[in-house]
């Protein structure tokens, strides 16, 4: 996290005025079996898409709450960034998408036996959703149902 002085004046004003949400209690489900027996999926707010997908809509007020399915066979170097936030430098995750969507690392975990397998697809959200009502009420539950239908035991959340 950067220091407030590192941000531009408009970003500082936004951060000071933003109504941060508190989720209490935090939803938590303990792991029911050893990680080496689990199927893992990535859930990232990096705003990545594959080249054939429509990019996230950066123009909408409050943010685009939709998500994109990233097939598990996708290599990080083909991911396209459409994250809308101007409050951080996107250069690192553009050079190495694994920083924000560690898809290559997930496959390595499966190959080494640290996890049983990766899901058929992973999920990418845009992030920087300043009006999260629709995301929390409809989109996130639908995304979770997709992961459950794919037999995913563990979702690795990668907030950006």
Buried (B, 14 or more C-beta within 10 A) or exposed (E): EEEEEEBEEEBBEBEEEEEEEEEEEEEEEEEEEEEEEBBBBBBBBBBBBBEEBEBBEBEBEEBBBBBBBBEBEBEBEEBBBBBBBEBBEBEEBBEBBBBBBBBBEBBEBBEEEEBBBBBBBBBBBBBBBEEBEBBEEEBBEEBBEBBEEBEBBBBBEBEB
